[in-house]
Amino acid sequence: MKAIWSSTLCSLTGSLTTSVSFISPRSLSILRPAPSFLFFDHRSLPKTYSNNHHHQSRRTTTTTTSMAASFSPEEARVPPAIQMPTPPITKFKIGLCQLAVTADKERNIAHARKAVEEAAQKGAQLVLLPEIWNSPYSNDSFPVYAEDIDAGSDASPSTAMLSEVARLLKITIVGGSIPERCLDKLYNTCCVFGTDGKLKAKHRKIHLFDIDIPGKISFMESKTLTAGETPTIVDTEVGRIGIGICYDIRFQELAILYAARGAHLICYPGAFNMTTGPLHWELLQRARAADNQLYVATCSPARDAGAGYVAWGHSTLVGPFGEILATTEHEEATIISEIDYSQIELRRSNLPLAKQRRGDLYQLVDVQRLNSR
């Protein structure tokens, strides 16, 4: 990691202003400050200074006016944001399957299949499952329940089931997440299947859930899991979808990146807990949706008060104005709700944020896209 230093000497006050920006080449995305400028009003200065520096202050005022006239909103995203594509379908139903998870893996797989089938029967063309739905959520369980997704078939019965159901029912499935084994590493992985049953994308949780709130909760996913290296956005039969898993939702840079890549919807299978859930779960979903003016869908496991890790529940669909369109409590349930992508354009015309960003002051850099050019 390298440090970039910049200093501005203020000759008027004799003070030195120093700023430090740390930029890691391995970062997923970075907020890069544009050059800073010092502006001042000569009317607030002593008269002698005002007289001596009258012409200099006029030049400064002219520069200020010129910059204010050109905020360069398109430069707030590097590379420039991709225009949101026209989706294959404008309106459709989504199913959020909040499942009870047990220690019986075969039961979990059969139960998830039944929930997906019931959601499809109710008209869902997109179905979202919870985080870690085939296994108890614990570091002890991850290695035991992990599957080799790339090998498929018998090596990954959970994803084999999702593939088959997606093909038979002609629906798109964002398959929550399961523990994945790849060589000597374990990941928390979400698979997306198209209506033909083929694997369209695989997202490995980028931000691992390592927290310690004394007296409340302590959990370290990094004890067993490896962080993913790539953001995941995929074109499906129901639009362009960005994928995050649980803790990924806390990092607004990822959601901004997905919006800049033209996402209509971000899906976050997640299992917030009884400490952070009441405070942050709904807040973060609505923030990600409102800030980026797109849909956000989340799906949690149902709450099991006797489990080692107790999930908060409350799976939810949020619209592009930050409004809650559908939600549930903590019990097992399936939510069926409608997504209408025309609302994205409506809200973006109501609040034209993309045209109002200050590319002259800040930028979000999509490192992956930038390096691929």
Secondary structure, 3 states (H helix, E strand, C coil): CEEEEEEEEECCCCEEEEEEEEECCCCCEEEEECCCCCCCCHHHCCHHHHHHCHHHHHHHHHHHHHHHCCCCHHHHEECCCCCCCCCCCCEEEEEEEECCCCCCHHHHHHHHHHHHHHHHHCCEEEEECCCCCCCCCCCCHHHHHCECCCCCHHHCHHHHHHHHHHHHHCCEEECCCEEEEECCEEEEEEEEECCCCCEEEEEECCCCCEEEECCCEEEEHHHCCCCCCCCEEEEECCEEEEECCHHHHHCHHHHHHHHHCCCCEEEEECCCECCCHHHHHHHHHHHHHHHHCCEEEEECCCCCCCCCCCECCCCEEECCCCCEEEECCCCCEEEEEEEECHHHHHHHHHCCHHHCCCCCCEEEEEHHHHHHC
